[in-house]
């Protein structure tokens, strides 16, 4: 099979997975950049996918616009903006392996907390959306999202202990990352990660991304709430294993 054909097959799959995540299938979008990295530098892969994220963000925000946590938005969006700024200023100095290990460590720490709670059969009360933790986790989410669209684990570590209902969780998540992705656009262009050529390639992939978002909504709305959040925890575990294996295997 010609390399160009392989590229478009993998790119279409990456766009579809990213759309699934935007539609409400948790964390699966984190596979998109590694898939595209088979054919290009990871930073350019992130740049190619950003217009697709923004396109599906518009669709997802419209779908989940009626349910969200205003306090979380007020805390996480400014914090995420700070993280994006730090990412733009330091991305060339921060080793990619360090970011991968940071994201994996955050995911694992939350999973340990969650598993301990499950096996102890203790129902912890919901944690409030407090400012100090929100600023830290929001900034980390903006930083890791800027580098490789991997803002999920820090965000989950802050939001999941609040025990929001499914639709409020989906709406809050969608709006937060829609804002972060828009904030990433100018620095991505300035850094040369988005070019006229990559924007043209992204335009051809928009139907795949929107098809994924439509499918994701259908799946998310039918999942029982307990199963939905269990899937998030499983996805966090899978992502952390993938990131650690990338570092260990070079």
C-alpha positions as CSV (number, residue, x, y, z in Angstrom):
1,X,0.0,0.0,0.0
2,X,1.4,3.4,-0.9
3,X,2.6,5.6,1.9
4,X,0.2,8.4,1.0
5,X,-2.8,5.9,1.2
6,X,-1.5,4.7,4.6
7,X,-1.3,8.3,5.8
8,X,-4.9,9.1,4.9
9,X,-6.2,5.9,6.4
10,X,-4.4,6.6,9.7
11,X,-5.3,10.3,9.6
12,X,-8.9,9.5,9.1
13,X,-8.9,7.0,12.1
14,X,-7.1,9.6,14.3
15,X,-9.7,12.2,13.3
16,X,-12.6,9.8,14.0
17,X,-11.2,8.9,17.5
18,X,-10.7,12.5,18.3
19,X,-14.4,13.1,17.3
20,X,-15.5,10.2,19.4
21,X,-13.9,11.8,22.5
22,X,-15.5,15.2,21.8
23,X,-18.9,13.4,21.5
24,X,-18.5,12.0,25.0
25,X,-16.4,8.7,24.7
26,X,-13.8,9.5,27.3
27,X,-10.1,9.9,26.7
28,X,-9.8,8.1,23.4
29,X,-8.6,11.2,21.6
30,X,-5.2,10.8,23.4
31,X,-4.5,8.0,20.8
32,X,-4.8,10.5,17.9
33,X,-1.4,12.3,18.2
34,X,0.6,9.0,18.7
35,X,-1.2,7.6,15.6
36,X,-0.3,10.6,13.5
37,X,3.2,10.5,14.9
38,X,3.8,7.4,12.8
39,X,4.0,9.7,9.8
40,X,5.2,13.1,11.1
41,X,6.8,14.9,14.0
42,X,4.5,14.8,17.1
43,X,4.4,18.6,17.3
44,X,3.3,18.8,13.6
45,X,0.8,16.0,14.3
46,X,-0.7,18.1,17.2
47,X,-0.8,21.1,14.8
48,X,-2.6,19.1,12.1
49,X,-5.3,17.9,14.6
50,X,-5.9,21.3,16.3
51,X,-8.3,22.6,13.6
52,X,-10.3,19.4,13.9
53,X,-10.5,19.8,17.7
54,X,-11.8,23.3,17.2
55,X,-14.4,22.2,14.6
56,X,-15.7,19.4,16.7
57,X,-15.6,21.7,19.8
58,X,-18.2,23.9,18.1
59,X,-20.5,20.9,17.6
60,X,-20.0,19.5,21.1
61,X,-20.5,22.9,22.9
62,X,-23.8,23.2,21.1
63,X,-24.9,19.7,22.1
64,X,-23.9,20.0,25.8
65,X,-24.6,23.8,26.2
66,X,-27.4,23.3,28.7
67,X,-25.5,21.6,31.5
68,X,-22.2,22.8,33.0
69,X,-20.6,23.9,36.2
70,X,-20.1,27.7,36.0
71,X,-17.7,27.7,39.0
72,X,-15.5,25.1,37.4
73,X,-15.4,27.1,34.1
74,X,-14.5,30.3,36.1
75,X,-11.6,28.5,37.7
76,X,-10.3,26.2,35.0
77,X,-10.4,28.4,31.8
78,X,-8.1,31.1,33.2
79,X,-5.8,28.4,34.8
80,X,-5.7,26.6,31.4
81,X,-4.8,29.8,29.7
82,X,-1.8,30.1,32.0
83,X,-0.8,26.6,31.2
84,X,-1.0,27.2,27.5
85,X,1.2,30.3,27.9
86,X,3.8,28.3,29.9
87,X,3.7,25.6,27.2
88,X,4.3,28.1,24.4
89,X,7.3,29.6,26.3
90,X,8.9,26.3,27.5
91,X,8.0,23.6,24.9
92,X,11.4,23.6,23.3
93,X,13.1,23.3,26.7
94,X,10.9,20.5,28.2
95,X,11.8,17.0,27.1
96,X,8.8,15.1,25.7
97,X,9.5,12.1,28.0
98,X,9.2,14.3,31.0
99,X,5.7,15.5,29.9
100,X,4.6,11.9,29.2
101,X,5.8,10.8,32.7
102,X,4.0,13.7,34.3
103,X,0.7,13.0,32.6
104,X,1.1,9.2,33.5
105,X,1.9,10.0,37.1
106,X,-1.2,12.2,37.5
107,X,-3.4,9.5,35.9
108,X,-2.0,6.8,38.2
109,X,-2.2,8.9,41.3
110,X,-5.9,9.4,40.7
111,X,-6.5,5.7,39.9
112,X,-4.8,4.7,43.1
113,X,-7.1,7.1,45.0
114,X,-10.2,5.8,43.1
115,X,-9.4,2.1,43.6
116,X,-8.7,2.5,47.3
117,X,-12.1,4.2,47.7
118,X,-13.8,1.3,45.8
119,X,-12.2,-1.5,47.8
120,X,-12.7,0.2,51.1
121,X,-16.4,0.5,50.2
122,X,-16.3,4.0,51.6
123,X,-18.4,6.7,50.0
124,X,-16.3,9.9,50.1
125,X,-18.3,13.1,50.0
126,X,-18.0,15.1,46.8
127,X,-15.0,17.6,46.8
128,X,-15.9,21.2,46.1
129,X,-14.6,23.1,43.1
130,X,-12.0,25.0,45.1
131,X,-9.7,27.6,43.7
132,X,-6.2,26.4,44.8
133,X,-6.5,22.9,43.4
134,X,-8.4,24.2,40.4
135,X,-5.6,26.6,39.5
136,X,-2.9,23.9,39.7
137,X,-4.8,21.2,37.9
138,X,-6.2,23.6,35.3
139,X,-2.7,25.0,34.5
140,X,-1.3,21.5,34.2
141,X,-4.2,20.6,31.9
142,X,-3.5,23.6,29.7
143,X,0.3,22.8,29.6
144,X,-0.2,19.1,28.7
145,X,-2.9,20.0,26.2
146,X,-0.7,22.5,24.5
147,X,2.2,20.0,24.1
148,X,0.3,16.9,22.9
149,X,-3.5,17.4,23.4
150,X,-3.1,15.4,26.6
151,X,-4.9,17.6,29.0
152,X,-7.4,14.9,30.2
153,X,-5.6,13.3,33.1
154,X,-4.9,16.5,35.1
155,X,-8.5,17.7,34.4
156,X,-10.0,14.4,35.5
157,X,-7.9,14.4,38.7
158,X,-9.6,17.6,39.7
159,X,-13.1,17.2,38.3
160,X,-14.0,13.5,38.9
161,X,-13.8,13.7,42.8
162,X,-16.5,16.4,42.6
163,X,-18.9,13.6,41.5
164,X,-20.8,15.8,39.0
165,X,-23.7,14.2,37.2
166,X,-22.9,12.9,33.7
167,X,-24.4,15.7,31.6
168,X,-22.8,18.4,33.8
169,X,-19.5,16.7,33.5
170,X,-19.8,16.5,29.7
171,X,-20.8,20.1,29.4
172,X,-18.1,21.4,31.7
173,X,-15.4,19.3,30.0
174,X,-16.5,20.4,26.5
175,X,-16.5,24.1,27.3
176,X,-13.2,24.0,29.2
177,X,-11.3,22.3,26.4
178,X,-13.0,24.3,23.6
179,X,-11.6,27.4,25.3
180,X,-8.2,25.9,25.8
181,X,-8.1,24.7,22.1
182,X,-8.9,28.2,20.9
183,X,-6.2,29.7,23.1
184,X,-3.7,27.2,21.5
185,X,-4.4,28.4,18.0
186,X,-2.3,31.6,17.9
187,X,0.8,30.1,19.4
188,X,0.5,27.0,17.2
189,X,0.5,29.3,14.1
190,X,3.4,31.4,15.5
191,X,5.4,28.2,16.2
192,X,4.8,26.9,12.6
193,X,2.8,23.9,13.8
194,X,-0.1,25.0,11.7
195,X,0.6,25.9,8.1
196,X,-1.4,26.4,4.9
197,X,-0.6,22.8,4.0
198,X,-1.6,21.3,7.3
199,X,-4.8,23.4,7.3
200,X,-5.7,22.0,3.9
201,X,-5.1,18.4,5.1
202,X,-7.3,19.1,8.2
203,X,-10.1,20.3,6.0
204,X,-10.3,16.9,4.2
205,X,-10.4,15.2,7.6
206,X,-13.3,17.3,9.1
207,X,-16.0,14.8,7.9
208,X,-14.2,11.9,9.8
209,X,-14.0,14.1,13.0
210,X,-17.7,15.1,12.8
211,X,-18.7,11.5,12.2
212,X,-16.8,10.5,15.3
213,X,-18.4,13.3,17.3
214,X,-21.9,12.2,16.2
215,X,-21.1,8.6,17.1
216,X,-19.7,9.6,20.4
217,X,-22.8,11.4,21.4
218,X,-25.0,8.4,20.6
219,X,-22.8,6.2,22.7
220,X,-22.4,8.6,25.7
221,X,-26.1,9.3,26.0
222,X,-26.9,5.6,26.2
223,X,-24.3,4.6,28.7
224,X,-25.4,4.3,32.4
225,X,-23.7,6.9,34.5
226,X,-21.8,4.4,36.6
227,X,-20.5,2.6,33.5
228,X,-19.6,6.0,31.9
229,X,-17.3,7.0,34.8
230,X,-15.9,3.5,35.1
231,X,-14.9,3.7,31.4
232,X,-13.1,7.0,32.2
233,X,-11.0,5.3,34.9
234,X,-10.2,2.4,32.6
235,X,-9.2,4.8,29.8
236,X,-7.0,6.7,32.3
237,X,-5.2,3.5,33.2
238,X,-4.7,2.5,29.5
239,X,-3.4,6.0,28.7
240,X,-0.9,5.9,31.6
241,X,0.4,2.5,30.5
242,X,0.8,3.7,27.0
243,X,2.7,6.8,28.0
244,X,5.0,4.9,30.3
245,X,5.7,2.3,27.7
246,X,6.6,5.1,25.2
247,X,9.2,6.4,27.5
248,X,10.6,3.0,28.4
249,X,10.7,1.8,24.8
250,X,12.1,5.1,23.4
